[in-house]
Amino acid sequence: MARAMAQADMRMAGQLLGAALLLSVLPVTSWGLTGDRNQPMNIEADRATLNEKTGNSIYEGNVHVQQGTLVLQGSKMTVQISDNEIDTIILTGSPATYRQRPDGKDTDQHAEAGRIEYHASEDRIILLENARVWQSGAEEFRSDRIIFNLKSNTVNAGGNTPGDRVRITLQPGSKKDKELPAPPP
């Protein structure tokens, strides 16, 4: 029973986190390979604690999740399920990383941060601690804090302390130059 719960947790977690990151990362990106959702998910970690009663699953030590082109890596991943649906996924590491190949693209989409949080009920992804989102040879977005609101398709970035800066790199001659995310309020 615990193994089935872990498989269901990770299947939903990977699909939701991957889809959510791809939906929310700069407007210059597209969905991950549509076939990824139908691929088997492989999870590796040094330890796993699954609590069926609370719906909380914790994967620790060299966490590696792969489903098709989707790859998540970190030192710890916590998945909270409420009413048989993903509520929260938190992936931490030095850094925690995400990679997936968008449909129609030759290169992978990447994201990394000390902490990657996915809040399903709020349709929100938060990248904290040296957050960076990029696609090889394309635009790059950096900040200590990047918040993607999936409902409104907005990006807010920047820290709460002086000196925290948002950095965006645009490649010359790109059509995407005109597709910058909305500036933070």
C-alpha positions as CSV (number, residue, x, y, z in Angstrom):
1,M,0.0,0.0,0.0
2,A,2.8,2.4,0.9
3,R,4.6,1.7,-2.4
4,A,1.4,2.4,-4.4
5,M,1.0,5.7,-2.5
6,A,4.6,6.6,-3.3
7,Q,4.1,5.9,-6.9
8,A,0.9,7.9,-7.1
9,D,2.5,10.8,-5.1
10,M,5.4,11.0,-7.5
11,R,3.4,10.5,-10.7
12,M,1.1,13.4,-9.7
13,A,4.0,15.5,-8.2
14,G,6.2,15.2,-11.3
15,Q,3.3,15.9,-13.7
16,L,2.1,18.9,-11.8
17,L,5.5,20.4,-11.0
18,G,6.7,19.9,-14.5
19,A,3.6,21.3,-16.1
20,A,3.4,24.1,-13.7
21,L,7.0,25.2,-14.2
22,L,6.6,25.1,-17.9
23,L,3.4,27.0,-17.9
24,S,4.9,29.7,-15.7
25,V,8.5,30.2,-16.8
26,L,8.9,33.3,-18.9
27,P,6.5,33.6,-21.8
28,V,9.3,32.5,-24.2
29,T,8.8,28.8,-23.2
30,S,6.3,26.2,-24.1
31,W,4.9,23.0,-22.7
32,G,7.2,20.1,-22.1
33,L,7.0,17.1,-24.3
34,T,3.4,16.0,-24.2
35,G,4.5,12.3,-24.2
36,D,6.3,12.9,-20.8
37,R,3.1,12.6,-18.9
38,N,2.6,9.1,-20.2
39,Q,6.0,7.8,-19.4
40,P,6.8,5.8,-16.3
41,M,8.2,7.9,-13.4
42,N,11.4,6.7,-11.7
43,I,12.2,8.0,-8.2
44,E,15.5,7.5,-6.4
45,A,16.4,8.7,-3.0
46,D,18.6,7.5,-0.1
47,R,15.5,7.4,2.2
48,A,11.7,7.7,1.9
49,T,9.1,8.2,4.6
50,L,5.5,7.8,3.5
51,N,2.6,8.5,5.9
52,E,-0.7,7.4,4.4
53,K,-2.6,8.8,7.3
54,T,-1.3,12.4,7.0
55,G,-0.7,12.3,3.2
56,N,2.9,13.5,3.7
57,S,5.8,11.9,1.8
58,I,9.4,12.8,2.3
59,Y,12.2,11.8,0.1
60,E,15.7,12.5,1.3
61,G,19.3,12.2,0.1
62,N,20.2,12.5,-3.6
63,V,16.6,12.8,-4.7
64,H,16.3,12.1,-8.4
65,V,13.0,12.0,-10.3
66,Q,12.7,11.3,-14.0
67,Q,9.7,11.0,-16.2
68,G,10.5,11.2,-19.9
69,T,12.5,14.4,-20.4
70,L,11.4,15.8,-17.0
71,V,14.2,15.5,-14.4
72,L,14.0,16.9,-10.9
73,Q,17.0,16.7,-8.5
74,G,17.6,17.9,-5.0
75,S,18.6,16.8,-1.5
76,K,15.0,16.6,-0.1
77,M,11.5,16.5,-1.6
78,T,8.3,16.8,0.5
79,V,4.9,16.0,-1.1
80,Q,1.7,16.9,0.8
81,I,-1.5,15.4,-0.5
82,S,-5.0,16.5,0.7
83,D,-8.2,14.8,-0.5
84,N,-6.2,12.6,-2.9
85,E,-4.7,15.7,-4.7
86,I,-1.3,17.3,-4.5
87,D,-1.4,20.3,-2.1
88,T,2.3,21.2,-1.9
89,I,5.6,20.0,-3.3
90,I,8.8,21.4,-1.8
91,L,12.2,20.5,-3.4
92,T,15.4,21.7,-1.7
93,G,19.0,21.4,-2.6
94,S,22.3,23.1,-3.3
95,P,20.7,23.8,-5.8
96,A,17.4,22.0,-6.4
97,T,17.1,21.6,-10.2
98,Y,14.4,21.1,-12.8
99,R,14.9,20.2,-16.5
100,Q,12.5,19.4,-19.3
101,R,12.4,19.5,-23.1
102,P,9.5,21.7,-24.4
103,D,7.5,20.5,-27.4
104,G,9.0,21.7,-30.7
105,K,12.3,22.8,-29.1
106,D,15.8,21.4,-29.6
107,T,17.0,22.4,-26.1
108,D,15.9,21.8,-22.5
109,Q,14.2,24.3,-20.2
110,H,16.0,24.6,-16.9
111,A,15.3,26.1,-13.4
112,E,17.3,26.0,-10.2
113,A,17.1,27.4,-6.8
114,G,17.9,26.5,-3.2
115,R,14.2,25.9,-2.7
116,I,11.5,25.2,-5.3
117,E,7.9,25.3,-4.0
118,Y,4.7,24.4,-5.8
119,H,1.4,25.4,-4.1
120,A,-1.3,23.7,-6.1
121,S,-4.3,25.3,-4.4
122,E,-2.9,28.8,-5.1
123,D,-1.6,27.9,-8.6
124,R,1.8,29.4,-7.6
125,I,5.4,28.4,-7.9
126,I,8.1,30.0,-5.8
127,L,11.8,29.8,-6.5
128,L,13.9,30.9,-3.6
129,E,17.6,31.4,-2.9
130,N,19.6,32.2,-6.1
131,A,16.8,31.4,-8.4
132,R,17.5,31.0,-12.1
133,V,15.4,30.1,-15.1
134,W,16.8,29.6,-18.6
135,Q,16.9,27.7,-21.8
136,S,20.2,26.9,-23.5
137,G,21.2,29.7,-25.9
138,A,18.1,31.7,-25.0
139,E,16.8,34.2,-22.4
140,E,17.7,33.9,-18.7
141,F,15.9,35.2,-15.7
142,R,17.7,35.5,-12.2
143,S,16.6,36.7,-8.8
144,D,16.8,35.6,-5.2
145,R,13.0,35.2,-5.3
146,I,10.9,34.4,-8.3
147,I,7.1,33.9,-7.9
148,F,5.0,32.6,-10.8
149,N,1.3,33.0,-10.5
150,L,-0.2,30.5,-12.9
151,K,-3.8,31.9,-12.6
152,S,-2.8,35.4,-13.8
153,N,0.2,34.3,-15.8
154,T,2.4,36.8,-14.0
155,V,5.9,36.8,-12.7
156,N,7.1,38.8,-9.6
157,A,10.8,38.8,-8.8
158,G,13.2,40.4,-6.4
159,G,14.1,40.1,-2.8
160,N,13.0,41.9,0.3
161,T,16.4,43.2,1.2
162,P,18.5,46.0,-0.3
163,G,20.9,44.7,-3.0
164,D,18.6,42.0,-4.2
165,R,18.3,42.5,-8.0
166,V,16.4,41.0,-10.9
167,R,18.6,40.1,-13.8
168,I,17.2,39.3,-17.3
169,T,19.5,38.4,-20.2
170,L,18.0,38.6,-23.7
171,Q,19.8,37.3,-26.8
172,P,20.3,39.7,-29.6
173,G,18.0,39.6,-32.6
174,S,15.5,37.4,-30.8
175,K,11.8,37.7,-31.6
176,K,11.3,37.0,-27.9
177,D,12.8,40.4,-27.0
178,K,9.3,41.8,-27.1
179,E,7.9,39.2,-24.8
180,L,9.3,40.2,-21.4
181,P,7.5,39.3,-18.3
182,A,5.5,42.0,-16.6
183,P,7.7,44.1,-14.2
184,P,7.3,43.4,-10.5
185,P,4.9,45.9,-8.7
